[in-house]
Amino acid sequence: MNTNQTVTKQNNSKYMTTKRKQQLKAKRLKQPFPVSSICRDDFEIIGYDMAKVDDGTMYQIASKMGDHCENDFGATLESLAEEFDLPKHKKQTEPRE
């Protein structure tokens, strides 16, 4: 390998490194981040019985929460509880503080 080929190979290596950095930067710009988190207790507070609600349903609800983040958290929580047909407590409890 002559000197010109070595320099070209090094330049291509630098170019590919720069190109790879640009690809990673573009990917990072589109990476989603959680806006909020929810737990079963959030639903319990507003009167839903979460004892038999599985983690899969909770993940689905959390995903939809992200879709509705521009709305009021409480209203969205109530709406999603109804959409997922979550059971209400038989006796309405006083809201916890």
N, CA, C and O atoms as a DFTB+ gen file, in Angstrom:
388 C
 N C O
     1  1       0.854      -1.167       0.000
     2  2       0.000       0.000       0.000
     3  2       0.904       1.235       0.000
     4  3       1.793       1.370       0.840
     5  1       0.659       2.125      -0.952
     6  2       1.485       3.331      -0.996
     7  2       0.908       4.408      -0.074
     8  3      -0.152       4.234       0.528
     9  1       1.623       5.505       0.018
    10  2       1.252       6.581       0.939
    11  2      -0.105       7.179       0.590
    12  3      -0.893       7.470       1.490
    13  1      -0.396       7.370      -0.692
    14  2      -1.688       7.930      -1.107
    15  2      -2.846       7.021      -0.703
    16  3      -3.898       7.498      -0.278
    17  1      -2.644       5.705      -0.838
    18  2      -3.698       4.768      -0.451
    19  2      -3.926       4.799       1.068
    20  3      -5.062       4.702       1.533
    21  1      -2.848       4.934       1.825
    22  2      -2.955       4.993       3.281
    23  2      -3.711       6.238       3.712
    24  3      -4.584       6.169       4.578
    25  1      -3.379       7.381       3.108
    26  2      -4.053       8.636       3.438
    27  2      -5.532       8.547       3.069
    28  3      -6.393       8.975       3.837
    29  1      -5.831       7.982       1.873
    30  2      -7.220       7.836       1.444
    31  2      -7.981       6.935       2.412
    32  3      -9.118       7.232       2.779
    33  1      -7.358       5.845       2.819
    34  2      -8.002       4.923       3.755
    35  2      -8.269       5.636       5.084
    36  3      -9.341       5.476       5.668
    37  1      -7.305       6.416       5.560
    38  2      -7.494       7.155       6.799
    39  2      -8.600       8.191       6.653
    40  3      -9.406       8.363       7.568
    41  1      -8.654       8.882       5.521
    42  2      -9.700       9.873       5.275
    43  2     -11.077       9.210       5.218
    44  3     -12.047       9.743       5.757
    45  1     -11.162       8.051       4.566
    46  2     -12.429       7.320       4.507
    47  2     -12.850       6.891       5.905
    48  3     -14.033       6.931       6.242
    49  1     -11.888       6.485       6.710
    50  2     -12.182       6.081       8.078
    51  2     -12.728       7.261       8.869
    52  3     -13.692       7.116       9.621
    53  1     -12.112       8.433       8.701
    54  2     -12.595       9.631       9.381
    55  2     -13.982      10.002       8.873
    56  3     -14.861      10.370       9.653
    57  1     -14.173       9.902       7.553
    58  2     -15.466      10.228       6.959
    59  2     -16.547       9.294       7.507
    60  3     -17.635       9.739       7.871
    61  1     -16.245       8.024       7.560
    62  2     -17.229       7.060       8.050
    63  2     -17.524       7.315       9.527
    64  3     -18.668       7.184       9.964
    65  1     -16.520       7.670      10.279
    66  2     -16.731       7.978      11.688
    67  2     -17.637       9.193      11.818
    68  3     -18.558       9.194      12.635
    69  1     -17.386      10.224      11.022
    70  2     -18.219      11.429      11.040
    71  2     -19.631      11.087      10.584
    72  3     -20.608      11.544      11.177
    73  1     -19.735      10.287       9.537
    74  2     -21.041       9.898       9.026
    75  2     -21.797       9.102      10.090
    76  3     -22.992       9.311      10.299
    77  1     -21.104       8.206      10.749
    78  2     -21.732       7.403      11.811
    79  2     -22.190       8.302      12.966
    80  3     -23.269       8.098      13.523
    81  1     -21.382       9.278      13.317
    82  2     -21.763      10.221      14.369
    83  2     -23.025      10.983      13.974
    84  3     -23.906      11.203      14.805
    85  1     -23.110      11.379      12.720
    86  2     -24.290      12.094      12.235
    87  2     -25.531      11.202      12.298
    88  3     -26.617      11.665      12.649
    89  1     -25.365       9.917      11.956
    90  2     -26.481       8.978      12.015
    91  2     -26.955       8.800      13.459
    92  3     -28.155       8.786      13.734
    93  1     -26.000       8.665      14.365
    94  2     -26.355       8.492      15.773
    95  2     -27.040       9.739      16.332
    96  3     -27.989       9.644      17.111
    97  1     -26.545      10.907      15.922
    98  2     -27.152      12.159      16.377
    99  2     -28.596      12.255      15.882
   100  3     -29.490      12.642      16.634
   101  1     -28.818      11.901      14.610
   102  2     -30.167      11.944      14.049
   103  2     -31.086      10.963      14.779
   104  3     -32.251      11.267      15.038
   105  1     -30.560       9.803      15.102
   106  2     -31.353       8.797      15.826
   107  2     -31.706       9.295      17.223
   108  3     -32.831       9.112      17.687
   109  1     -30.735       9.930      17.894
   110  2     -30.975      10.439      19.243
   111  2     -32.020      11.545      19.250
   112  3     -32.782      11.674      20.208
   113  1     -32.062      12.351      18.180
   114  2     -33.040      13.435      18.115
   115  2     -34.471      12.896      18.077
   116  3     -35.401      13.561      18.533
   117  1     -34.641      11.688      17.531
   118  2     -35.975      11.101      17.408
   119  2     -36.314      10.147      18.551
   120  3     -37.404       9.575      18.574
   121  1     -35.402       9.971      19.487
   122  2     -35.626       9.054      20.604
   123  2     -36.681       9.610      21.551
   124  3     -36.530      10.717      22.067
   125  1     -37.755       8.845      21.785
   126  2     -38.780       9.340      22.701
   127  2     -38.358       9.197      24.158
   128  3     -37.562       8.325      24.506
   129  1     -38.898      10.053      24.989
   130  2     -38.665       9.999      26.423
   131  2     -40.010      10.039      27.128
   132  3     -40.935      10.706      26.665
   133  1     -40.126       9.337      28.234
   134  2     -41.393       9.375      28.968
   135  2     -41.694      10.791      29.457
   136  3     -40.806      11.513      29.912
   137  1     -42.938      11.160      29.355
   138  2     -43.359      12.472      29.811
   139  2     -43.800      12.392      31.270
   140  3     -43.601      13.332      32.039
   141  1     -44.388      11.288      31.634
   142  2     -44.926      11.111      32.963
   143  2     -44.914       9.631      33.302
   144  3     -44.574       8.797      32.462
   145  1     -45.270       9.318      34.484
   146  2     -45.439       7.918      34.849
   147  2     -46.752       7.779      35.592
   148  3     -47.253       8.733      36.189
   149  1     -47.295       6.586      35.546
   150  2     -48.514       6.311      36.285
   151  2     -48.316       5.032      37.077
   152  3     -47.458       4.209      36.759
   153  1     -49.107       4.885      38.092
   154  2     -49.088       3.649      38.870
   155  2     -50.527       3.290      39.225
   156  3     -51.437       4.102      39.060
   157  1     -50.717       2.106      39.698
   158  2     -52.060       1.659      40.052
   159  2     -52.700       2.582      41.099
   160  3     -53.910       2.806      41.086
   161  1     -51.884       3.100      41.984
   162  2     -52.403       3.975      43.030
   163  2     -53.069       5.225      42.448
   164  3     -54.015       5.749      43.035
   165  1     -52.584       5.707      41.298
   166  2     -53.222       6.861      40.655
   167  2     -54.688       6.563      40.366
   168  3     -55.545       7.431      40.529
   169  1     -54.976       5.336      39.936
   170  2     -56.350       4.944      39.643
   171  2     -57.133       4.661      40.927
   172  3     -58.318       4.981      41.018
   173  1     -56.477       4.070      41.901
   174  2     -57.120       3.797      43.192
   175  2     -57.622       5.102      43.809
   176  3     -58.720       5.150      44.364
   177  1     -56.823       6.144      43.711
   178  2     -57.178       7.449      44.279
   179  2     -58.478       7.985      43.698
   180  3     -59.251       8.644      44.393
   181  1     -58.718       7.699      42.415
   182  2     -59.947       8.204      41.791
   183  2     -61.053       7.155      41.762
   184  3     -62.051       7.316      41.060
   185  1     -60.867       6.063      42.542
   186  2     -61.969       5.130      42.762
   187  2     -61.946       3.825      41.994
   188  3     -62.936       3.095      42.033
   189  1     -60.868       3.490      41.297
   190  2     -60.815       2.243      40.545
   191  2     -60.134       1.148      41.346
   192  3     -59.167       1.398      42.065
   193  1     -60.652      -0.079      41.214
   194  2     -60.103      -1.245      41.894
   195  2     -59.043      -1.875      40.986
   196  3     -59.374      -2.520      39.990
   197  1     -57.795      -1.688      41.330
   198  2     -56.693      -2.110      40.466
   199  2     -56.085      -3.459      40.859
   200  3     -55.059      -3.857      40.307
   201  1     -56.698      -4.151      41.792
   202  2     -56.134      -5.393      42.311
   203  2     -55.900      -6.444      41.227
   204  3     -54.934      -7.201      41.315
   205  1     -56.749      -6.509      40.218
   206  2     -56.636      -7.551      39.193
   207  2     -56.170      -7.019      37.833
   208  3     -56.206      -7.745      36.840
   209  1     -55.740      -5.776      37.785
   210  2     -55.270      -5.189      36.525
   211  2     -53.811      -5.591      36.322
   212  3     -52.954      -5.307      37.159
   213  1     -53.544      -6.256      35.198
   214  2     -52.190      -6.784      34.967
   215  2     -51.230      -5.722      34.423
   216  3     -51.642      -4.640      34.004
   217  1     -49.944      -6.063      34.443
   218  2     -48.907      -5.129      33.990
   219  2     -49.067      -4.780      32.510
   220  3     -48.792      -3.646      32.116
   221  1     -49.503      -5.728      31.690
   222  2     -49.695      -5.455      30.262
   223  2     -50.695      -4.344      30.032
   224  3     -50.482      -3.463      29.199
   225  1     -51.793      -4.389      30.779
   226  2     -52.798      -3.327      30.675
   227  2     -52.219      -2.001      31.147
   228  3     -52.472      -0.957      30.546
   229  1     -51.445      -2.047      32.219
   230  2     -50.818      -0.818      32.722
   231  2     -49.865      -0.225      31.676
   232  3     -49.825       0.993      31.503
   233  1     -49.097      -1.073      30.978
   234  2     -48.206      -0.577      29.923
   235  2     -49.003       0.068      28.795
   236  3     -48.608       1.108      28.268
   237  1     -50.125      -0.547      28.424
   238  2     -50.957       0.025      27.360
   239  2     -51.515       1.383      27.778
   240  3     -51.522       2.332      26.994
   241  1     -51.977       1.461      29.013
   242  2     -52.518       2.725      29.525
   243  2     -51.430       3.794      29.548
   244  3     -51.667       4.933      29.145
   245  1     -50.230       3.426      30.023
   246  2     -49.121       4.384      30.081
   247  2     -48.773       4.899      28.685
   248  3     -48.493       6.083      28.500
   249  1     -48.796       3.999      27.716
   250  2     -48.503       4.395      26.336
   251  2     -49.530       5.412      25.831
   252  3     -49.177       6.405      25.196
   253  1     -50.786       5.151      26.120
   254  2     -51.835       6.084      25.699
   255  2     -51.753       7.401      26.456
   256  3     -52.104       8.450      25.916
   257  1     -51.294       7.358      27.697
   258  2     -51.125       8.603      28.468
   259  2     -50.174       9.536      27.727
   260  3     -50.404      10.743      27.656
   261  1     -49.119       8.974      27.182
   262  2     -48.166       9.778      26.426
   263  2     -48.814      10.427      25.221
   264  3     -48.482      11.556      24.862
   265  1     -49.748       9.707      24.590
   266  2     -50.450      10.241      23.421
   267  2     -51.357      11.413      23.793
   268  3     -51.658      12.259      22.951
   269  1     -51.787      11.460      25.039
   270  2     -52.754      12.468      25.480
   271  2     -52.143      13.478      26.452
   272  3     -52.863      14.094      27.238
   273  1     -50.841      13.650      26.404
   274  2     -50.169      14.463      27.422
   275  2     -50.603      15.925      27.417
   276  3     -50.399      16.628      28.406
   277  1     -51.189      16.388      26.333
   278  2     -51.608      17.789      26.310
   279  2     -52.889      18.008      27.108
   280  3     -53.242      19.149      27.407
   281  1     -53.581      16.944      27.453
   282  2     -54.810      17.052      28.246
   283  2     -54.491      17.069      29.736
   284  3     -53.360      16.817      30.152
   285  1     -55.488      17.365      30.505
   286  2     -55.392      17.316      31.951
   287  2     -55.120      15.884      32.398
   288  3     -55.799      14.961      31.949
   289  1     -54.137      15.684      33.275
   290  2     -53.752      14.349      33.727
   291  2     -54.938      13.587      34.306
   292  3     -55.177      12.436      33.939
   293  1     -55.672      14.215      35.199
   294  2     -56.802      13.547      35.849
   295  2     -57.891      13.146      34.867
   296  3     -58.421      12.038      34.944
   297  1     -58.226      14.040      33.944
   298  2     -59.248      13.742      32.943
   299  2     -58.787      12.605      32.034
   300  3     -59.577      11.732      31.674
   301  1     -57.518      12.619      31.668
   302  2     -56.977      11.558      30.820
   303  2     -56.980      10.231      31.564
   304  3     -57.305       9.194      30.986
   305  1     -56.621      10.259      32.832
   306  2     -56.618       9.059      33.659
   307  2     -58.025       8.461      33.706
   308  3     -58.205       7.260      33.508
   309  1     -59.001       9.298      33.968
   310  2     -60.396       8.852      34.032
   311  2     -60.843       8.288      32.681
   312  3     -61.468       7.230      32.630
   313  1     -60.530       8.980      31.604
   314  2     -60.911       8.556      30.266
   315  2     -60.295       7.201      29.906
   316  3     -60.969       6.330      29.355
   317  1     -59.026       7.036      30.221
   318  2     -58.359       5.760      29.915
   319  2     -58.871       4.633      30.808
   320  3     -58.954       3.485      30.370
   321  1     -59.210       4.946      32.038
   322  2     -59.782       3.928      32.919
   323  2     -61.089       3.401      32.312
   324  3     -61.349       2.198      32.333
   325  1     -61.887       4.293      31.783
   326  2     -63.136       3.891      31.141
   327  2     -62.869       3.126      29.851
   328  3     -63.520       2.117      29.581
   329  1     -61.912       3.603      29.052
   330  2     -61.582       2.941      27.785
   331  2     -61.109       1.507      28.000
   332  3     -61.446       0.614      27.224
   333  1     -60.329       1.291      29.052
   334  2     -59.812      -0.048      29.341
   335  2     -60.751      -0.843      30.244
   336  3     -60.414      -1.935      30.702
   337  1     -61.927      -0.281      30.492
   338  2     -62.954      -0.948      31.285
   339  2     -62.420      -1.423      32.637
   340  3     -62.661      -2.556      33.052
   341  1     -61.697      -0.544      33.306
   342  2     -61.167      -0.874      34.625
   343  2     -62.312      -0.906      35.626
   344  3     -63.208      -0.064      35.570
   345  1     -62.290      -1.867      36.540
   346  2     -63.390      -1.956      37.495
   347  2     -63.338      -0.832      38.528
   348  3     -62.267      -0.467      39.012
   349  1     -64.487      -0.301      38.851
   350  2     -64.608       0.713      39.911
   351  2     -64.752      -0.011      41.239
   352  3     -65.260      -1.131      41.287
   353  1     -64.309       0.619      42.310
   354  2     -64.563       0.083      43.645
   355  2     -66.073       0.075      43.861
   356  3     -66.784       0.974      43.412
   357  1     -66.538      -0.937      44.542
   358  2     -67.974      -1.020      44.804
   359  2     -68.470       0.152      45.633
   360  3     -69.539       0.703      45.372
   361  1     -67.691       0.523      46.626
   362  2     -68.038       1.665      47.479
   363  2     -67.092       2.807      47.141
   364  3     -65.875       2.639      47.219
   365  1     -67.621       3.950      46.772
   366  2     -66.781       5.096      46.455
   367  2     -66.024       5.539      47.707
   368  3     -66.629       5.816      48.743
   369  1     -64.728       5.602      47.602
   370  2     -63.922       6.005      48.745
   371  2     -63.634       7.489      48.666
   372  3     -63.712       8.091      47.595
   373  1     -63.307       8.069      49.786
   374  2     -62.900       9.463      49.828
   375  2     -61.570       9.606      49.101
   376  3     -60.690       8.762      49.275
   377  1     -61.397      10.634      48.302
   378  2     -60.096      10.838      47.647
   379  2     -58.977      10.942      48.681
   380  3     -59.113      11.611      49.705
   381  1     -57.885      10.272      48.389
   382  2     -56.724      10.334      49.280
   383  2     -55.910      11.572      48.992
   384  3     -55.945      12.105      47.883
   385  1     -55.181      12.029      49.982
   386  2     -54.307      13.208      49.785
   387  2     -52.885      12.831      49.982
   388  3     -52.000      13.677      49.861
